[in-house]
Amino acid sequence: MRKYNSAPHPFIIEPPPEKKRGYTPKDKIIFGLTLIGNAIDYLPYFVYAFDELGKMGIGKGRGRYSLEKVKNKNRIIYDSKSKTLKTFKRDTLSFNSTNKNRETLDSELITFNFSTPTRIIYNGQLTFDLEFHILIRNLLRRLSLLSYFHCDCDVSDWDFNGIIEEAKKVTVKESSLRWYDWERYSARQDTKMKMGGFVGEISFEGDVGPFMPIIKAGEVLHVGKGTGFGLGKFEVTPKII
């Protein structure tokens, strides 16, 4: 892990499901927040920050909002009236990076649906030509860095090379991926930043069972660049051939 100069952000801000660019005073904005590992201890600071941001205003027009409530699995743990953060049960995400605990699937065809722009890096460049081993490389990198830096986990026994070599045996069956240009406004730099990536579906064929724990973890933690802003969100569906 010494070759990495910085740790990945231990949080994911899930954007609202609707793709609106503007809101009226009567609208409600619902978004998700995932805190990873030790970052969960900082939830009170996140709540305070979101509350203060509402007073300051967000976006280019500095639109203001009020933080109404915070839920954890449909249970309200904070509301604007009491201003008190209640205790909550923390979820545990466990996965095996090796092929020892494989899953048995009804088929060897799996479909990924990328719902937010996904920015995958391969050989130092953004790639649109997605292969299974490239996806697994990016998932392994993200999961191992999060585990090491934010979850106090030892990843020295992860067989990266072996996993990647097995992933090369899984091939693309069909793809309807498309590029989606997306920009975000940076208040700090007072400029728009291009954060485009691919969205859509891609199906892979082969022995995907050994990779399911890694893939399922990726469904929660996303993949690629810009995950802190909700990029790289995907769901998988095994299909019967």
C-alpha positions as CSV (number, residue, x, y, z in Angstrom):
1,M,0.0,0.0,0.0
2,R,3.0,2.3,0.1
3,K,2.8,3.2,-3.5
4,Y,-0.5,5.0,-3.0
5,N,-0.1,8.6,-2.0
6,S,-3.6,9.1,-0.6
7,A,-6.4,7.1,0.8
8,P,-9.8,7.0,-0.8
9,H,-12.6,9.0,0.7
10,P,-14.4,6.9,3.3
11,F,-17.9,8.2,2.3
12,I,-20.3,8.0,-0.5
13,I,-23.0,10.7,-1.1
14,E,-25.7,9.0,-3.1
15,P,-27.5,11.5,-5.4
16,P,-31.3,11.8,-5.5
17,P,-32.8,9.2,-7.8
18,E,-34.4,11.9,-10.0
19,K,-32.2,13.7,-12.4
20,K,-33.4,17.3,-11.7
21,R,-31.1,20.2,-12.1
22,G,-33.2,22.7,-10.2
23,Y,-35.6,22.6,-7.2
24,T,-38.4,24.9,-6.0
25,P,-38.9,25.9,-2.3
26,K,-41.6,23.2,-2.0
27,D,-39.4,20.4,-3.3
28,K,-37.8,17.8,-1.0
29,I,-34.3,16.4,-1.7
30,I,-33.6,12.9,-0.6
31,F,-30.1,11.6,-0.8
32,G,-28.0,8.8,0.7
33,L,-24.8,8.8,2.7
34,T,-22.6,5.8,3.2
35,L,-19.8,6.0,5.8
36,I,-17.1,3.4,5.7
37,G,-15.2,1.9,8.6
38,N,-13.9,4.4,11.1
39,A,-15.6,7.2,9.3
40,I,-18.9,6.1,11.0
41,D,-17.7,7.8,14.1
42,Y,-17.8,11.1,12.3
43,L,-21.5,10.9,11.5
44,P,-22.4,13.8,13.9
45,Y,-20.0,16.0,12.0
46,F,-21.6,15.1,8.7
47,V,-25.0,15.9,10.0
48,Y,-23.8,19.2,11.3
49,A,-22.0,20.0,8.0
50,F,-25.1,19.2,5.9
51,D,-27.2,21.4,8.3
52,E,-24.7,24.3,7.9
53,L,-24.5,23.9,4.2
54,G,-28.2,24.4,3.9
55,K,-27.9,27.7,5.7
56,M,-25.0,28.8,3.5
57,G,-26.5,27.6,0.2
58,I,-25.3,25.1,-2.4
59,G,-24.8,25.1,-6.1
60,K,-24.0,28.1,-8.4
61,G,-27.1,30.0,-7.3
62,R,-26.4,29.2,-3.6
63,G,-29.8,27.7,-3.1
64,R,-30.7,27.2,0.6
65,Y,-32.4,24.3,2.3
66,S,-33.1,23.0,5.8
67,L,-32.1,19.5,7.0
68,E,-35.4,17.9,8.0
69,K,-34.3,14.4,9.2
70,V,-31.8,11.6,8.9
71,K,-32.9,8.0,8.6
72,N,-31.0,4.7,9.0
73,K,-33.0,1.9,7.5
74,N,-36.3,3.8,7.8
75,R,-35.7,4.6,11.4
76,I,-35.3,8.3,12.1
77,I,-32.1,8.9,14.0
78,Y,-32.0,12.8,13.7
79,D,-34.7,15.4,13.2
80,S,-34.6,19.2,13.0
81,K,-36.8,19.7,16.0
82,S,-34.8,17.8,18.6
83,K,-31.4,18.3,17.1
84,T,-30.4,15.1,18.7
85,L,-28.6,12.2,17.0
86,K,-29.9,8.8,18.3
87,T,-27.9,5.6,18.5
88,F,-28.2,3.2,15.6
89,K,-27.0,-0.2,14.6
90,R,-24.0,-0.3,12.3
91,D,-24.0,-2.6,9.3
92,T,-21.1,-5.0,8.7
93,L,-20.0,-5.7,5.2
94,S,-17.8,-8.8,5.0
95,F,-16.3,-10.4,1.9
96,N,-13.6,-12.8,1.0
97,S,-11.1,-11.5,-1.5
98,T,-10.0,-15.0,-2.4
99,N,-11.7,-17.7,-4.4
100,K,-12.2,-20.0,-1.3
101,N,-15.7,-19.0,-0.5
102,R,-17.3,-19.1,-4.0
103,E,-21.0,-18.8,-4.7
104,T,-23.0,-21.2,-6.8
105,L,-25.1,-19.4,-9.5
106,D,-27.9,-20.7,-11.7
107,S,-26.0,-19.6,-14.7
108,E,-22.6,-18.2,-15.8
109,L,-24.1,-15.0,-17.2
110,I,-24.1,-11.9,-15.1
111,T,-25.4,-8.4,-16.0
112,F,-24.1,-5.2,-14.5
113,N,-26.4,-2.1,-14.6
114,F,-24.4,1.1,-14.1
115,S,-26.9,3.8,-13.0
116,T,-24.5,6.7,-12.3
117,P,-21.5,7.7,-14.5
118,T,-18.7,5.3,-14.0
119,R,-15.1,6.3,-14.5
120,I,-12.9,3.3,-14.7
121,I,-9.1,3.7,-15.0
122,Y,-6.9,1.2,-16.8
123,N,-3.3,1.7,-17.8
124,G,-3.5,5.2,-16.4
125,Q,-6.4,6.3,-18.6
126,L,-10.2,6.4,-18.5
127,T,-11.6,3.4,-20.4
128,F,-14.9,2.8,-22.1
129,D,-13.9,-0.6,-23.5
130,L,-14.8,-2.5,-20.3
131,E,-13.6,-6.0,-19.8
132,F,-14.3,-8.2,-16.7
133,H,-10.7,-8.2,-15.5
134,I,-10.5,-4.4,-15.7
135,L,-13.7,-4.1,-13.6
136,I,-12.3,-6.6,-11.0
137,R,-9.0,-4.8,-10.9
138,N,-10.7,-1.5,-10.0
139,L,-13.0,-3.2,-7.5
140,L,-10.0,-4.9,-5.8
141,R,-8.1,-1.7,-5.7
142,R,-11.0,0.2,-4.1
143,L,-11.9,-2.5,-1.6
144,S,-8.3,-3.2,-0.5
145,L,-7.6,0.6,0.0
146,L,-10.8,1.1,2.0
147,S,-10.0,-2.0,4.1
148,Y,-6.5,-1.0,4.8
149,F,-6.9,2.8,5.4
150,H,-10.3,2.9,7.0
151,C,-11.1,-0.5,8.5
152,D,-7.7,-1.4,10.0
153,C,-7.6,-4.6,8.0
154,D,-4.6,-6.5,6.9
155,V,-4.7,-7.1,3.1
156,S,-1.2,-8.5,2.7
157,D,-2.6,-12.0,2.0
158,W,-4.8,-10.9,-0.9
159,D,-3.9,-12.8,-4.0
160,F,-4.4,-9.9,-6.5
161,N,-2.5,-11.5,-9.4
162,G,-4.3,-14.8,-9.0
163,I,-7.8,-13.2,-8.9
164,I,-7.0,-11.0,-11.9
165,E,-5.7,-14.0,-13.9
166,E,-9.0,-15.9,-13.2
167,A,-11.0,-12.8,-14.1
168,K,-9.4,-12.7,-17.6
169,K,-11.3,-16.0,-18.4
170,V,-14.6,-14.2,-18.1
171,T,-15.7,-12.6,-21.4
172,V,-18.1,-9.9,-22.5
173,K,-21.4,-11.4,-23.8
174,E,-23.1,-8.1,-24.8
175,S,-22.9,-4.5,-23.9
176,S,-25.2,-1.4,-24.2
177,L,-22.9,0.9,-22.3
178,R,-23.0,4.6,-23.4
179,W,-21.1,7.6,-22.4
180,Y,-22.8,10.2,-20.1
181,D,-21.4,13.7,-19.9
182,W,-21.9,15.1,-16.4
183,E,-20.6,18.2,-14.8
184,R,-20.4,19.3,-11.2
185,Y,-19.9,22.8,-10.0
186,S,-16.9,23.4,-7.7
187,A,-17.6,26.2,-5.3
188,R,-14.0,26.2,-4.1
189,Q,-12.7,26.6,-7.7
190,D,-15.7,28.5,-8.9
191,T,-15.8,26.4,-12.1
192,K,-17.5,23.4,-13.6
193,M,-15.7,20.1,-13.6
194,K,-16.3,17.4,-16.1
195,M,-17.1,14.1,-14.4
196,G,-18.5,12.1,-17.3
197,G,-18.5,8.3,-17.4
198,F,-20.3,5.3,-18.9
199,V,-23.8,4.2,-17.8
200,G,-26.0,1.3,-19.0
201,E,-25.7,-2.5,-19.0
202,I,-23.0,-5.0,-19.8
203,S,-23.2,-8.8,-19.5
204,F,-20.3,-11.1,-18.8
205,E,-20.1,-14.9,-19.4
206,G,-17.9,-17.3,-17.5
207,D,-17.2,-18.7,-14.1
208,V,-18.3,-15.6,-12.1
209,G,-19.1,-17.4,-8.8
210,P,-15.7,-16.8,-7.2
211,F,-16.0,-13.0,-7.7
212,M,-19.5,-12.5,-6.3
213,P,-18.4,-11.5,-2.8
214,I,-16.2,-8.8,-4.3
215,I,-19.0,-7.7,-6.7
216,K,-21.6,-7.6,-4.0
217,A,-19.3,-5.4,-1.9
218,G,-18.9,-3.1,-4.9
219,E,-22.7,-2.7,-5.2
220,V,-22.5,-1.0,-1.8
221,L,-19.2,0.8,-2.1
222,H,-19.3,1.7,-5.9
223,V,-16.3,1.5,-8.3
224,G,-14.0,3.8,-10.2
225,K,-13.2,7.5,-9.7
226,G,-15.5,10.0,-8.1
227,T,-17.3,7.5,-5.8
228,G,-17.5,10.1,-3.1
229,F,-20.0,12.0,-5.3
230,G,-22.0,8.9,-6.0
231,L,-20.4,7.9,-9.3
232,G,-19.8,4.2,-10.1
233,K,-23.0,2.9,-8.7
234,F,-24.1,-0.5,-10.1
235,E,-26.4,-3.4,-9.5
236,V,-25.9,-7.0,-10.8
237,T,-28.4,-9.5,-12.0
238,P,-27.5,-13.2,-12.7
239,K,-29.4,-14.4,-15.8
240,I,-30.3,-17.9,-16.8
241,I,-28.9,-18.8,-20.2
